[in-house]
Protein backbone atom coordinates (compact mmCIF):
# COMPACT_ATOMS: atom_id res chain seq x y z
CA UNK A 1 0.00 0.00 0.00
CA UNK A 2 3.00 2.32 0.39
CA UNK A 3 3.45 2.59 -3.38
CA UNK A 4 -0.06 4.06 -3.70
CA UNK A 5 0.77 6.72 -1.15
CA UNK A 6 3.97 7.58 -3.06
CA UNK A 7 2.17 7.74 -6.40
CA UNK A 8 -0.54 9.94 -4.90
CA UNK A 9 2.10 12.30 -3.50
CA UNK A 10 3.87 12.57 -6.86
CA UNK A 11 0.55 13.04 -8.65
CA UNK A 12 -0.43 15.85 -6.29
CA UNK A 13 2.93 17.53 -6.80
CA UNK A 14 2.67 17.30 -10.58
CA UNK A 15 -0.91 18.54 -10.73
CA UNK A 16 -0.24 21.47 -8.40
CA UNK A 17 2.98 22.32 -10.24
CA UNK A 18 1.17 22.45 -13.59
CA UNK A 19 -1.54 24.68 -12.10
CA UNK A 20 1.08 27.04 -10.70
CA UNK A 21 2.95 26.97 -14.00
CA UNK A 22 -0.12 28.39 -15.76
CA UNK A 23 -0.53 31.09 -13.12
CA UNK A 24 3.17 32.01 -13.12
CA UNK A 25 3.32 32.20 -16.93
CA UNK A 26 0.61 34.88 -16.84
CA UNK A 27 3.00 36.96 -14.72
CA UNK A 28 5.93 36.19 -17.03
CA UNK A 29 7.72 33.91 -14.57
CA UNK A 30 9.60 30.74 -15.46
CA UNK A 31 8.17 27.24 -15.04
CA UNK A 32 11.07 26.22 -12.80
CA UNK A 33 9.93 28.75 -10.22
CA UNK A 34 6.43 27.26 -10.33
CA UNK A 35 7.75 23.73 -9.81
CA UNK A 36 9.93 24.77 -6.89
CA UNK A 37 7.10 26.75 -5.31
CA UNK A 38 4.72 23.80 -5.64
CA UNK A 39 7.22 21.54 -3.91
CA UNK A 40 7.74 23.96 -1.05
CA UNK A 41 4.04 24.66 -0.57
CA UNK A 42 2.94 21.02 -0.60
CA UNK A 43 5.96 19.75 1.28
CA UNK A 44 7.44 21.62 4.22
CA UNK A 45 4.94 24.48 4.44
CA UNK A 46 1.61 22.62 4.52
CA UNK A 47 2.77 19.05 5.12
CA UNK A 48 0.31 17.65 2.56
CA UNK A 49 3.02 15.54 0.93
CA UNK A 50 5.19 13.49 3.25
CA UNK A 51 8.15 11.93 1.50
CA UNK A 52 9.26 8.40 2.16
CA UNK A 53 12.56 6.91 0.97
CA UNK A 54 11.05 5.64 -2.28
CA UNK A 55 9.35 8.98 -2.99
CA UNK A 56 12.62 10.78 -2.29
CA UNK A 57 14.41 8.48 -4.76
CA UNK A 58 11.80 9.10 -7.47
CA UNK A 59 11.89 12.86 -6.91
CA UNK A 60 15.70 12.88 -7.04
CA UNK A 61 15.67 10.99 -10.32
CA UNK A 62 13.04 13.37 -11.65
CA UNK A 63 15.14 16.40 -10.74
CA UNK A 64 18.16 14.82 -12.45
CA UNK A 65 16.21 14.17 -15.66
CA UNK A 66 14.60 17.62 -15.50
CA UNK A 67 17.93 19.44 -15.33
CA UNK A 68 19.40 17.14 -17.98
CA UNK A 69 16.59 18.11 -20.35
CA UNK A 70 17.05 21.80 -19.56
CA UNK A 71 20.76 21.49 -20.33
CA UNK A 72 20.04 19.59 -23.52
CA UNK A 73 17.63 22.29 -24.61
CA UNK A 74 20.21 25.02 -23.93
CA UNK A 75 23.02 23.23 -25.75
CA UNK A 76 23.92 24.93 -29.03
CA UNK A 77 25.30 22.02 -31.04
CA UNK A 78 25.93 24.15 -34.13
CA UNK A 79 27.97 26.67 -32.13
CA UNK A 80 29.83 23.86 -30.41
CA UNK A 81 30.80 22.27 -33.73
CA UNK A 82 31.84 25.66 -35.18
CA UNK A 83 34.10 26.25 -32.19
CA UNK A 84 35.73 22.85 -32.67
CA UNK A 85 36.25 23.50 -36.40
CA UNK A 86 37.75 26.93 -35.72
CA UNK A 87 40.04 25.46 -33.11
CA UNK A 88 41.26 22.75 -35.48
CA UNK A 89 41.74 25.18 -38.39
CA UNK A 90 43.70 27.57 -36.16
CA UNK A 91 46.00 24.76 -35.03
CA UNK A 92 46.70 23.64 -38.60
CA UNK A 93 47.53 27.08 -39.97
CA UNK A 94 49.49 28.48 -37.03
CA UNK A 95 51.53 25.53 -35.77
N, C-alpha and C positions, 0 to 999 in steps of 0.2 A: 504494500500500500504506500510505501515511501516514495516510489517512483511517480505516483499520481500527484502527490503533494509537490514534488519537484517540477513536474510538467505544468501544474497549475501556476506555480510561482513564476516560471519562465514565461508562460502565456500572459499572465497579468503584466509582467514587466514589458513584454513586447507590445501588447495592446495599448498600455498607458504611454509608452514611448512614442508610438505612432500618432496617438492623439496629440501629445505635446509637440511632436514634429510639425504637424499641421498648424498649430497655434503659433509656434515660434517662427515658422516661415512667413506668416503674415506680418510679423514684426521685423523680418529680414535677418533673423538669427539662424545659425548653422544647426544642422540636424544633430551633430555631436553634442551640442549643448542640451538639446532636448533629451537625448538618450541618457546623458549623465544626470540631468535633473530628475528624470523618471526613476532612475536607480536610487538616488538619494531620498526622494520623497517616499517611495514605497518601501525602502529598506530601513535605514537608521532613523529617519524622522518619524514615520508613522508605525513602523513595525509590522506592516501588512505582510511583507515577504520575509520570512525567516530562511536563511540559507543553511543547508546542510552541506556535508562534504561533497556529495555528488552534484548538488546544485552549484557549488563553488567551482568545481572542476568544469562543468558545462559552461558557466559564465566566463571562466578564464579562457577556455578554448574559443568562445565566441568573441571575446575581446581581441585575442590574437588574430583570428581570421578577419575581424572588422578592420584592424589597423593594417593588416597585410593588403586588403582590398583598397584601402585609402592610399597606401603607398603605391600600389600597382596603378591606380588611376592617375596619380601625380607623376608617374615616371614618363619622361619624354624620351622614348626610344630613338626617335629620329635625331634629336639633339645629342643623345649619347653616342650614336654611331658616327655622327659628324665629328664629334670631339675625338673619337678614336682615329678616324681617317686623317684628321688634321695633325694629330700627334704622330702618326706613322709617316705622313708625308714630310713633316718637319724633320724627323730623324733621318730620313733618307737623303734629303737635300743638304742638310747642314752638318752631317757627321761624316 
